[in-house]
Amino acid sequence: VSETDVRSSCDPLPKEGPFSWRPRSTFQNGAVPGEPVKKDENTRRGNWGNQIEFVLTSVGYAVGLGNVWRFPYLCYRNGGGAFMFPYFIMLVFCGIPLFFLELSFGQFASLGCLGVWKVSPMFKGVGYGMMVVSTYIGIYYNVVICIAFYYFFMSMTNLLPWTYCNNPWNTPDCSGVVGTSRPNGSLANVTGMVNGTKRTSPSEEYWRNYVLNISDDIGNFGEVRLPILGCLAVSWVVVFLCLIRGVKSSGKVVYFTATFPYVVLTILFVRGITLEGAIDGIKYYLTPQWKMILDAKVWGDAASQIFYSLGCAWGGLITMASYNKFHNNCYRDSIIISITNCATSVYAGFVIFSILGFMAHHLGVDVSAVADHGPGLAFVAYPEALTLLPISPLWSLLFFFMLILLGLGTQFCLLETLVTAIVDEIGTDWIIKHKTLVTLGVAIVGFLLGVPLTTRAGIYWLLLMDNYAASFSLVIISCIMCICIMYVYGHRNYFKDVEMMLGFPPPFFFRMCWRFISPVIITFILIFTVIQYKPITYNKYIYPGWSLVIGFCMALSSVICIPLYGLYKIATSEGSTFSERLKSAVKPHWSWGPALQEHRVGRYAPSSLLGAPGSDIGVEACPFKEELKEEEKEKRDEISLTIQGSNGSTHTSPLPMA
């Protein structure tokens, strides 16, 4: 077909392959050498500035506080080096496949966690569930970041305030590792207190009695801790400013927030391994106990850690990928980001246990006596170990600055997930133009909802949300997502979608994981979570029954969205019988598919959408010769004319001036 024939006829362009016709010697993005390259840019919604921004943002999202304060503890508790085996098995068979599934899902439709469910509208409740989970996590996650801010500011001093026991908030049981100003205080006494049961460290008392001023019960809120409230405001302001232009601004910020933590980790690692006793800590961290591989709990912990650390089912992966260009190789990105996340966890273990090994050697105790996880590691054990180092405020500043950056990387994506879902759902030009106002509104609401967590009972509520709001509900959401895509929408349809987008079908291994292996592992995680369930405690505090009920309600609030919306969609769908309504509710919406018209080829071509209910998409009218002549008169240089065939493929042809 000649260019003249194409310009003067509305006949379909010939096809080559199952999806689109493409001239010979074309690039992967469809551009022809020597012709103007048409940018794959969603001008209405926006894209990442470049692919590095997406990769760094996703790394910042996946690599969070849990990589530093949870994985090392799980590793030494579950057999040291032996834990690495089930950990990487779960990474290969569950982590990377689910990561790839969510990235490809969001990238194909260029929509957030709500809009993508045009694939099967009855399952849109899954998207609402993701929003609920991201809301919970975003509220308490920023409170943790604000506490890191507080410690960062308190480290700007010549002497760290949690070094000694001579402060107004200390108790008679306090005994520091550096020394004590109390009578008869010596290192021997300190060591003796460590081996006893009454010793409390100055860092623990600083955390409990001064920073938190913790109350005796979850129902006793007490007053708001004004320093923490101020830091919470600072944290939300920083997050808002970094997202003020959406991915265009956050994509620039991540060049620093996603890379500098590795600089700090390396500095702390080099300092840590030079300390006496560091090797003992690392041995404790890595020494394999192979007999523990036979323990189901070890495999359960490995699967859970992979699942939660990658951020699956939060909606963030779908949202971040939705700003990719259509032909981006998200298969490659999913492997790079997943492996980077897990490698960071392992690396952080060396940093943590080298310092804890030094502290244990200094006190003459076993490493297990000083090892901890969660807030206890970040705000008690590690800060205490840092007091033993020369120029301890410097190391403290670096450590808490690293925690802030790790937290912000995840928080950026949590907020963007909510904002994108709202903007995509409303979808008007006004809301898109004023997306900054939506971001500001979500940030203000997030700050207000976080205020109760800055009270004296705030730590109880924070841990309750962490243990219930984002636990088994994530597993259920992820499992239903796999079922919907693979078995309701159809695995063959989805494999063709991925092939259309990437230029090659998903590898056989990933197809098997998506259909069979990953759902089985997810089900195993759910069963394991239920079997291993124990009521939450904080140190010696046992949560009352009414608070556990609230915790379960938070967990169910995200899951309940799925059946409720499903029933609503069935009730409002077309059909005279339940079966007809169900079929109508699960079939893809007529607008499902690539966002840009140039990518809607094959079965997504406009001609295939003619007659769809509510569809206003048809074949573009073929330009008349008179119109072409008028265009040629208006332009004095080379122009590009795009002809849309009835099969949806495009052909760009430069027309020299006559």
For each residue, the residues with C-beta under 8 A, 3 or more apart:
1: 5 6 11 13 14
2: 5 6
3: 6 7 653
4: 7 8
5: 1 2 8 9 11
6: 1 2 3 9 13 643 651 653
7: 3 4 623 628 641 643 653
8: 4 5 625
9: 5 6 622
10: 619 621 622 646
11: 1 5 645 646
12: 15 645 646 647
13: 1 6 21 643 645 647 649 651
14: 1 21
15: 12 20 21 647 649
16: 20 21 22
17: 20 21 22
18: 496 602
19: 496 499 500 601 602
20: 15 16 17 30 500 601 602 647 648 649
21: 13 14 15 16 17 645 647 649
22: 16 17 26 30 649
23: 26 32 651
24:
25: 32 33
26: 22 23 30 31 32 33
27: 30 31 32 33 37
28: 327 503
29: 37 40 327
30: 20 22 26 27 38 327 598 650
31: 26 27 35 37 38
32: 23 25 26 27 35 652
33: 25 26 27
34:
35: 31 32 640 652 653 654
36: 638 640 652 654
37: 27 29 31
38: 30 31 598 640 642 650 652
39:
40: 29 47 325 326 327 596 598
41: 47 325
42: 45 46 47 110 595 596
43: 46
44: 432
45: 42 110 322 323 432 595
46: 42 43 246 247 248 323
47: 40 41 42 247 323 324 325
48: 51 53 54 57 247 251 323 324 325
49: 53 248 251 252
50: 53
51: 48 54 55 324 328 333
52: 55 56 255
53: 48 49 50 56 57 247 251 252 254 255
54: 48 51 57 58 251 320 321 323 324 328 333
55: 51 52 58 59 333 336 337
56: 52 53 59 60 251 254 255 258 259
57: 48 53 54 60 61 247 250 251 254 258 320 409 412 413
58: 54 55 61 62 317 320 333 337
59: 55 56 62 63 258 337 340 341 409
60: 56 57 63 254 257 258 406 408 409 410 412 413
61: 57 58 64 311 316 317 320 409 410 412 413
62: 58 59 309 310 311 337 338 340 341
63: 59 60 67 258 261 340 341 344 406 409
64: 61 67 309 311 406 407 409 410
65: 68 69 70 141 144 378 403 406 407 410
66: 69 70 71 305 308 309
67: 63 64 70 71 309 341 344 345 348 406
68: 65 71 72 348 351 352 377 378 402 403 406
69: 65 66 72 73 373 374 375 377 378
70: 65 66 67 73 74 305 309 373 374
71: 66 67 68 74 75 305 309 345 346 348 349
72: 68 69 75 76 285 345 348 349 352 353 373
73: 69 70 76 77 371 372 373 374 377
74: 70 71 77 78 83 301 305 373
75: 71 72 78 80 83 84 87 285 286 346 349
76: 72 73 80 284 285 353 367 368 371
77: 73 74 301
78: 74 75 82 83 292 295 297 298 301 302
79: 82 83 288 289 290 291 292 293 295 298
80: 75 76 83 284 285 286 287 288 289
81: 84 286 287 288
82: 78 79 85 288 289 290 292 293 298
83: 74 75 78 79 80 86 87 292 298 301 302
84: 75 81 87 88 346
85: 82 88 89 293
86: 83 89 90 293 298 299 302 303
87: 75 83 84 90 91 302 305 306 342
88: 84 85 91 92 342
89: 85 86 92 93 302
90: 86 87 93 94 95 299 302 303 305 306 307 521
91: 87 88 94 95 96 306 338 339 342
92: 88 89 95 96
93: 89 90 97 513 517 518 521
94: 90 91 97 98 303 306 307 513 517 518 521 522
95: 90 91 92 98 99 306 307 310 312 338 342
96: 91 92 99 100 334 335 338 339
97: 93 94 100 101 510 513 514 517 518
98: 94 95 101 102 307 310 312 478 482 518 522
99: 95 96 102 103 310 312 317 334 337 338
100: 96 97 103 104 330 331 334 335 506 510
101: 97 98 104 105 481 482 485 514 518
102: 98 99 105 106 312 317 318 321 481
103: 99 100 106 107 317 318 320 321 324 330 333 334
104: 100 101 107 108 321 330 331 497 498 501 502 506
105: 101 102 108 109 116 119 318 321 485
106: 102 103 109 110 111 112 113 116 317 318 319 320 321 322 324
107: 103 104 110 321 322 324 326 328 330 501
108: 104 105 326 497 498 501 593 594
109: 105 106 115 116 118 119 322 592 593 594 595
110: 42 45 106 107 322 323 324 326 594 595 596
111: 106 114 115 116 118 322 424 595
112: 106 115 116 127 315 318 319 322 417 420 421 423 424
113: 106 116 127 130 131 134 315 318 319 417 420 421
114: 111 117 124 127 128 131 421 424 425
115: 109 111 112 118 127 322 421 424 425
116: 105 106 109 111 112 113 119 127 318 322
117: 114 120 121 123 124 126 127
118: 109 111 115 121 588 589 591 592
119: 105 109 116 123 484 485 489 588 589 592
120: 117 123 484 488 489 586 587 588
121: 117 118 124 569 585 586 588 589
122: 565 566 569 570 582 585 586
123: 117 119 120 126 127 480 481 484 488 562 566 586
124: 114 117 121 127 128 565 569
125: 128 129 561 562 563 564 565 566
126: 117 123 129 130 477 480 481 484 561 562
127: 112 113 114 115 116 117 123 124 130 131 315 421
128: 114 124 125 131 132 558 561 562 565
129: 125 126 132 133 473 477 558 559 561 562
130: 113 126 127 133 134 313 314 315 318 417 477 558
131: 113 114 127 128 134 135 315 417 418 421
132: 128 129 135 136 557 558 561
133: 129 130 136 137 313 314 315 469 470 473 474 477 558
134: 113 130 131 137 138 314 315 316 414 417 418
135: 131 132 138 139 418 446
136: 132 133 139 140 465 469 470 554 558
137: 133 134 140 141 314 414 465 469 470
138: 134 135 141 142 411 414 415 418 446
139: 135 136 142 143 446 449 450 453 465
140: 136 137 143 144 450 453 461 462 465 466 469
141: 65 137 138 144 145 407 410 411 414
142: 138 139 145 146 232 235 236 239 407 411 446 450
143: 139 140 146 147 228 232 450 453 454 458 462
144: 65 140 141 147 148 375 407 462
145: 141 142 148 149 235 403 404 407 408 411
146: 142 143 149 150 228 231 232 234 235 454
147: 143 144 150 151 211 228 231 375 379
148: 144 145 151 152 378 400 403 404 407
149: 145 146 152 153 231 234 235 400 404
150: 146 147 153 154 211 227 228 231
151: 147 148 154 155 211 379 383 396 400
152: 148 149 155 156 397 400 401 404
153: 149 150 156 231
154: 150 151 157 160 161
155: 151 152 160 393 396 397 400
156: 152 153 393 397
157: 154 160 161 393
158: 393
159: 163 393
160: 154 155 157 163 383 386 387 392 393 396
161: 154 157 167 206 210
162: 201 202 203 205 206 207 383 384 387
163: 159 160 176 178 202 387 392
164: 167 176 178 179 180 181 202
165: 170 174 175 176 180 181 182 185 202 205
166: 170 180 181 182
167: 161 164 170 202 206 210
168:
169: 205 206 209 210
170: 165 166 167 174 202 205 209
171: 174 200 205 209
172:
173: 198 199 200
174: 165 170 171 180 182 200 201 202 205
175: 165 180 185 189 190 193 194 199 200 201
176: 163 164 165 179 180 190 201 202 387
177: 190 201 359 362 363 384 385 387 388
178: 163 164 387 388
179: 164 176 185 186 187 190
180: 164 165 166 174 175 176 185 189 190
181: 164 165 166 185
182: 165 166 174 185
183:
184: 189
185: 165 175 179 180 181 182 189 190
186: 179 189 190
187: 179 190 191
188: 191 192
189: 175 180 184 185 186 192 193
190: 175 176 177 179 180 185 186 187 193 194 199 363
191: 187 188 194 195 363 364 365
192: 188 189 195 196
193: 175 189 190 196 198 199
194: 175 190 191 199 363 364 365 369
195: 191 192 365
196: 192 193 199
197:
198: 173 193
199: 173 175 190 193 194 196
200: 171 173 174 175 204 205
201: 162 174 175 176 177 204 205 380 384
202: 162 163 164 165 167 170 174 176 205 206 384
203: 162 206 207 379 380 381 383 384 387
204: 200 201 207 208 380 384
205: 162 165 169 170 171 174 200 201 202 208 209 210
206: 161 162 167 169 202 203 209 210 211
207: 162 203 204 210 211 212 375 379 380
208: 204 205 211 212 214
209: 169 170 171 205 206 212 213 214
210: 161 167 169 205 206 207 213
211: 147 150 151 206 207 208 225 228 379
212: 207 208 209 225 456 458 459
213: 209 210 222 225 456
214: 208 209 456 457 459
215: 220 221 222 455 456 457
216: 220
217: 220 457 460 544
218: 457 460 461 464 543 544 547
219: 457 544 547
220: 215 216 217 456 457
221: 215 452 455 456 457
222: 213 215 455 456 457
223: 455 456
224: 228 229 451 454 455
225: 211 212 213 228 229 454 455 456 458
226: 229 230
227: 150 230 231
228: 143 146 147 150 211 224 225 231 232 454 458
229: 224 225 226 232 233 451 454
230: 226 227 233 234
231: 146 147 149 150 153 227 228 234 235
232: 142 143 146 228 229 235 236 447 450 451 454
233: 229 230 236 237 447
234: 146 149 230 231 237 238
235: 142 145 146 149 231 232 238 239 411
236: 142 232 233 239 240 443 444 446 447 450
237: 233 234 240 241
238: 234 235 241 242 408
239: 142 235 236 242 243 408 411 412 415 443
240: 236 237 243 244 415 439 440 443
241: 237 238 244 249
242: 238 239 249 250 253 257 408 412
243: 239 240 246 249 250 412 415 416 419 439
244: 240 241 249 436 439
245: 248 249 436
246: 46 243 249 250 416 419 435 439
247: 46 47 48 53 57 250 251 320 323 416
248: 46 49 245 251 252
249: 241 242 243 244 245 246 252 253
250: 57 242 243 246 247 253 254 412 416
251: 48 49 53 54 56 57 247 248 254
252: 49 53 248 249 255
253: 242 249 250 256 257 412
254: 53 56 57 60 250 251 257 258 409 412
255: 52 53 56 252 258 259
256: 253 259 260 405
257: 60 242 253 254 260 261 405 408 409 412
258: 56 57 59 60 63 254 255 261 405 409
259: 56 255 256 262 263
260: 256 257 263 264 402 405
261: 63 257 258 264 265 402 405 406
262: 259 265 266 344
263: 259 260 266 267
264: 260 261 267 268 398 399 401 402 405
265: 261 262 268 269 344 347 348 351 402
266: 262 263 269 270
267: 263 264 270 271 398
268: 264 265 271 272 351 355 395 398 399 402
269: 265 266 272 273 347 350 351 354
270: 266 267 273 274
271: 267 268 274 275 389 395
272: 268 269 275 278 350 351 354 355 358
273: 269 270 278 279 282 350 354
274: 270 271 278
275: 271 272 278 354 355 357 358 389
276: 358 361 362
277: 280 281 357 358 359 360 361 362
278: 272 273 274 275 281 282 354 355 357 358
279: 273 282 283 357
280: 277 283 284 357 360 361 367
281: 277 278 284 285 353 354 355 356 357 358 360 367
282: 273 278 279 285 286 350 353 354 357
283: 279 280 286 287 357
284: 76 80 280 281 287 353 357 367 368 371
285: 72 75 76 80 281 282 349 350 352 353
286: 75 80 81 282 283 349
287: 80 81 283 284
288: 79 80 81 82
289: 79 80 82 292
290: 79 82 293
291: 79 294 295
292: 78 79 82 83 289 295 298
293: 79 82 85 86 290 298
294: 291
295: 78 79 291 292 298 299
296: 299 300 528
297: 78 300 301 528 532
298: 78 79 82 83 86 292 293 295 301 302
299: 86 90 295 296 302 303 528
300: 296 297 303 304 524 525 528 529 532
301: 74 77 78 83 297 298 304 305
302: 78 83 86 87 89 90 298 299 305 306
303: 86 90 94 299 300 306 307 521 524 525 528
304: 300 301 307 308 525 528 529
305: 66 70 71 74 87 90 301 302 308 309 345
306: 87 90 91 94 95 302 303 309 310 342
307: 90 94 95 98 303 304 310 312 474 475 478 522 525
308: 66 304 305 311 312 470 474
309: 62 64 66 67 70 71 305 306 341 342 345
310: 62 95 98 99 306 307 338 341
311: 61 62 64 308 314 316 317 410 413
312: 95 98 99 102 307 308 317 474 478
313: 130 133 474 475 477 478 481
314: 130 133 134 137 311 317 413 414 417 470 474
315: 112 113 127 130 131 133 134 318 319 417 421
316: 61 134 311 319 320 413 414 416 417
317: 58 61 99 102 103 106 311 312 314 320 321
318: 102 103 105 106 112 113 116 130 315 321 322
319: 106 112 113 315 316 322 323 413 416 417 420 421
320: 54 57 58 61 103 106 247 316 317 323 413 416
321: 54 102 103 104 105 106 107 317 318 324 330
322: 45 106 107 109 110 111 112 115 116 318 319 420
323: 45 46 47 48 54 110 247 319 320
324: 47 48 51 54 103 106 107 110 321 328 330
325: 40 41 47 48 328
326: 40 107 108 110 501 594 595 596 599
327: 28 29 30 40 501 502 503
328: 51 54 107 324 325 333
329: 332 333 502
330: 100 103 104 107 321 324 333 334 502
331: 100 104 334 335 502 506 507 510
332: 329 335 336
333: 51 54 55 58 103 328 329 330 336 337
334: 96 99 100 103 330 331 337 338
335: 96 100 331 332 338 339
336: 55 332 333 339 340
337: 55 58 59 62 99 333 334 340 341
338: 62 91 95 96 99 310 334 335 341 342
339: 91 96 335 336 342 343
340: 59 62 63 336 337 343 344
341: 59 62 63 67 309 310 337 338 344 345
342: 87 88 91 95 306 309 338 339 345 346
343: 339 340 346 347
344: 63 67 262 265 340 341 347 348
345: 67 71 72 305 309 341 342 348 349
346: 71 75 84 342 343 349 350
347: 265 269 343 344 350 351
348: 67 68 71 72 265 344 345 351 352
349: 71 72 75 285 286 345 346 352 353
350: 269 272 273 282 285 346 347 353 354
351: 68 265 268 269 272 347 348 354 355
352: 68 72 285 348 349 355 356 377 382
353: 72 76 281 282 284 285 349 350 356 357 367 371
354: 269 272 273 275 278 281 282 350 351 357 358
355: 268 272 275 278 281 351 352 358 359 382 385 386
356: 281 352 353 359 360 367 370 371 381 382 385
357: 275 277 278 279 280 281 282 283 284 353 354 360 361 367
358: 272 275 276 277 278 281 354 355 361 362 385 388
359: 177 277 355 356 362 363 370 381 384 385 388
360: 277 280 281 356 357 363 364 365 366 367 369 370
361: 276 277 280 357 358 364
362: 177 276 277 358 359 388
363: 177 190 191 194 359 360 369 370
364: 191 194 360 361
365: 191 194 195 360 369 370
366: 360 369
367: 76 280 281 284 353 356 357 360 370 371
368: 76 284 371
369: 194 360 363 365 366
370: 356 359 360 363 365 367 381 385
371: 73 76 284 353 356 367 368 377 381
372: 73 376 377 380 381
373: 69 70 72 73 74 376 377
374: 69 70 73 377 378
375: 69 144 147 207 378 379 380 459 463
376: 372 373 379 380 381
377: 68 69 73 352 371 372 373 374 380 381 382
378: 65 68 69 148 374 375 382 383 403
379: 147 151 203 207 211 375 376 382 383
380: 201 203 204 207 372 375 376 377 383 384
381: 203 356 359 370 371 372 376 377 384 385
382: 352 355 356 377 378 379 385 386 399
383: 151 160 162 203 378 379 380 386 387 396 399
384: 162 177 201 202 203 204 359 380 381 387
385: 177 355 356 358 359 370 381 382 388 389
386: 160 355 382 383 389 392 395 396 399
387: 160 162 163 176 177 178 203 383 384 392
388: 177 178 358 359 362 385 392
389: 271 275 385 386 392 395
390:
391: 394 395
392: 160 163 386 387 388 389 395 396
393: 155 156 157 158 159 160 396 397
394: 391 397 398
395: 268 271 386 389 391 392 398 399
396: 151 155 160 383 386 392 393 399 400
397: 152 155 156 393 394 400 401
398: 264 267 268 394 395 401 402
399: 264 268 382 383 386 395 396 402 403
400: 148 149 151 152 155 396 397 403 404
401: 152 264 397 398 404 405
402: 68 260 261 264 265 268 398 399 405 406
403: 65 68 145 148 378 399 400 406 407
404: 145 148 149 152 400 401 407 408
405: 256 257 258 260 261 264 401 402 408 409
406: 60 63 64 65 67 68 261 402 403 409 410
407: 64 65 141 142 144 145 148 403 404 410 411
408: 60 145 238 239 242 257 404 405 411 412
409: 57 59 60 61 63 64 254 257 258 405 406 412 413
410: 60 61 64 65 141 311 406 407 413 414
411: 138 141 142 145 235 239 407 408 414 415
412: 57 60 61 239 242 243 250 253 254 257 408 409 415 416
413: 57 60 61 311 314 316 319 320 409 410 416 417
414: 134 137 138 141 314 316 410 411 417 418
415: 138 239 240 243 411 412 418 419 439 442 443 446
416: 243 246 247 250 316 319 320 412 413 419 420
417: 112 113 130 131 134 314 315 316 319 413 414 420 421
418: 131 134 135 138 414 415 421 422 442
419: 243 246 415 416 422 423 435 438 439 442
420: 112 113 319 322 416 417 423 424
421: 112 113 114 115 127 131 315 319 417 418 424 425
422: 418 419 425 426 431 438 442
423: 112 419 420 426 427 431 432 435 438
424: 111 112 114 115 420 421 427
425: 114 115 421 422
426: 422 423 431
427: 423 424 431 432
428: 431 432
429: 432 433
430: 433 434
431: 422 423 426 427 428 434 435 438
432: 44 45 423 427 428 429 435
433: 429 430
434: 430 431 437 438
435: 246 419 423 431 432 438 439
436: 244 245 439 440
437: 434 440 441
438: 419 422 423 431 434 435 441 442
439: 240 243 244 246 415 419 435 436 442 443
440: 240 436 437 443 444
441: 437 438 444 445
442: 415 418 419 422 438 439 445 446
443: 236 239 240 415 439 440 446 447
444: 236 440 441 447 448
445: 441 442 448 449
446: 135 138 139 142 236 415 442 443 449 450
447: 232 233 236 443 444 450 451
448: 444 445 451
449: 139 445 446 452
450: 139 140 142 143 232 236 446 447 453 454
451: 224 229 232 447 448 454 455
452: 221 449 455 458 461
453: 139 140 143 450 458 459 461 462
454: 143 146 224 225 228 229 232 450 451 458
455: 215 221 222 223 224 225 451 452 458
456: 212 213 214 215 220 221 222 223 225
457: 214 215 217 218 219 220 221 222 460 461
458: 143 212 225 228 452 453 454 455 461 462
459: 212 214 375 453 462 463 538
460: 217 218 457 463 464 538 541 543 547
461: 140 218 452 453 457 458 464 465
462: 140 143 144 453 458 459 465 466
463: 375 459 460 466 467 536 538
464: 218 460 461 467 468 469 536 543 547 550 551 554
465: 136 137 139 140 461 462 468 469 470 551 554
466: 140 462 463 469 470
467: 463 464 471 536 551
468: 464 465 471 536 551 552 554 555
469: 133 136 137 140 464 465 466 473 551 554 555 558
470: 133 136 137 308 314 465 466 473 474
471: 467 468 474 475 529 555
472: 475 476 526 529 530 555
473: 129 133 469 470 476 477 555 556 558 559
474: 133 307 308 312 313 314 470 471 477 478
475: 307 313 471 472 478 479 522 525 526 529
476: 472 473 479 480 526 559 562
477: 126 129 130 133 313 473 474 480 481 558 559 562
478: 98 307 312 313 474 475 481 482 522
479: 475 476 482 483 519 522 523 526
480: 123 126 476 477 483 484 562
481: 101 102 123 126 313 477 478 484 485
482: 98 101 478 479 485 486 514 518 519 522
483: 479 480 486 487 488 519
484: 119 120 123 126 480 481 487 488 489
485: 101 105 119 481 482 488 489 491 494 514
486: 482 483 489 490 491 494 514 515 519
487: 483 484 490 491
488: 120 123 483 484 485 586
489: 119 120 484 485 486 493 494 588
490: 486 487 493 494
491: 485 486 487 494 495 511 514 515
492: 495 496
493: 489 490 496 497
494: 485 486 489 490 491 497 498 514
495: 491 492 498 499 505 506 511
496: 18 19 492 493 499 500 505 602 603
497: 104 108 493 494 500 501
498: 104 108 494 495 501 502 505 506
499: 19 495 496 502 503 504 505 506
500: 19 20 496 497 594 599 601 602 604
501: 104 107 108 326 327 497 498 594
502: 104 327 329 330 331 498 499
503: 28 327 499
504: 499
505: 495 496 498 499 511
506: 100 104 331 495 498 499 510 511 514
507: 331 510 511
508: 511 512
509: 512 513
510: 97 100 331 506 507 513 514
511: 491 495 505 506 507 508 514 515
512: 508 509 515 516 517
513: 93 94 97 509 510 516 517 518
514: 97 101 482 485 486 491 494 506 510 511 518
515: 486 491 511 512 519
516: 512 513 519 520
517: 93 94 97 512 513 520 521
518: 93 94 97 98 101 482 513 514 521 522
519: 479 482 483 486 515 516 522 523
520: 516 517 523 524
521: 90 93 94 303 517 518 524 525
522: 94 98 307 475 478 479 482 518 519 525 526
523: 479 519 520 526 527
524: 300 303 520 521 527 528
525: 300 303 304 307 475 521 522 528 529
526: 472 475 476 479 522 523 529 530
527: 523 524 530 531
528: 296 297 299 300 303 304 524 525 531 532
529: 300 304 471 472 475 525 526 532 533
530: 472 526 527 533
531: 527 528
532: 297 300 528 529
533: 529 530
534:
535: 542 543 548
536: 463 464 467 468 543 548 551
537: 540 541 542 543
538: 459 460 463 541 543
539:
540: 537
541: 460 537 538
542: 535 537
543: 218 460 464 535 536 537 538 547 548 551
544: 217 218 219 547 548
545: 548 549
546: 549 550
547: 218 219 460 464 543 544 550 551
548: 535 536 543 544 545 551 552
549: 545 546 552 553
550: 464 546 547 553 554
551: 464 465 467 468 469 536 543 547 548 554 555
552: 468 548 549 555 556
553: 549 550 556 557
554: 136 464 465 468 469 550 551 557
555: 468 469 471 472 473 551 552 558 559
556: 473 552 553 559 560
557: 132 553 554 560 561
558: 128 129 130 132 133 136 469 473 477 555 561
559: 129 473 476 477 555 556 562
560: 556 557 563 564
561: 125 126 128 129 132 557 558 564 565
562: 123 125 126 128 129 476 477 480 559 565 566
563: 125 560 566 567
564: 125 560 561 567 568
565: 122 124 125 128 561 562 568 569
566: 122 123 125 562 563 569 570 585
567: 563 564 570 571
568: 564 565 571 572
569: 121 122 124 565 566 572 573 585
570: 122 566 567 573 578 581 582 585
571: 567 568 581
572: 568 569
573: 569 570 581 582 584 585
574: 580 581 584 613
575: 578 579 580 581 582 583 584
576: 580
577: 580 581
578: 570 575 581 582
579: 575 582 583
580: 574 575 576 577 583 584
581: 570 571 573 574 575 577 578 584 585
582: 122 570 573 575 578 579 585 586
583: 575 579 580 586 587
584: 573 574 575 580 581 587
585: 121 122 566 569 570 573 581 582
586: 120 121 122 123 488 582 583
587: 120 583 584
588: 118 119 120 121 489 592
589: 118 119 121 592
590: 609 612 613 614 615
591: 118 615 617
592: 109 118 119 588 589
593: 108 109 599 600 604
594: 108 109 110 326 500 501 599 600 604
595: 42 45 109 110 111 326 599
596: 40 42 110 326 599 600
597: 600 606 644 648
598: 30 38 40 642 650
599: 326 500 593 594 595 596 604
600: 593 594 596 597 604 605 606 648
601: 19 20 500 604 605 647 648 649
602: 18 19 20 496 500 605 647 648
603: 496 608
604: 500 593 594 599 600 601 608 609 648
605: 600 601 602 608 609 646 647 648 649
606: 597 600 609 610 617 618 619 620 644 646 648
607: 610 618 619 646 647 648
608: 603 604 605
609: 590 604 605 606 612 615 617 618
610: 606 607 615 617 618 619
611: 615
612: 590 609 615 617
613: 574 590
614: 590
615: 590 591 609 610 611 612 618
616:
617: 591 606 609 610 612
618: 606 607 609 610 615
619: 10 606 607 610 644 646
620: 606 644
621: 10
622: 9 10 643
623: 7 627 628 641 643
624: 627 628
625: 8 628 629
626: 629 630
627: 623 624 630 631
628: 7 623 624 625 631 632 641 655
629: 625 626 632 633
630: 626 627 633 634
631: 627 628 634 635 639 641
632: 628 629 635 639 655 657 658
633: 629 630
634: 630 631
635: 631 632 639 657
636: 657
637: 657
638: 36 654 655 656 657
639: 631 632 635 654 655
640: 35 36 38 652 653 654 655
641: 7 623 628 631 652 653 655
642: 38 598 650 651 652
643: 6 7 13 622 623 650 651 653
644: 597 606 619 620 648 650
645: 11 12 13 21 648 649 650 651
646: 10 11 12 605 606 607 619
647: 12 13 15 20 21 601 602 605 607
648: 20 597 600 601 602 604 605 606 607 644 645
649: 13 15 20 21 22 601 605 645
650: 30 38 598 642 643 644 645
651: 6 13 23 642 643 645
652: 32 35 36 38 640 641 642
653: 3 6 7 35 640 641 643
654: 35 36 638 639 640
655: 628 632 638 639 640 641
656: 638
657: 632 635 636 637 638
658: 632
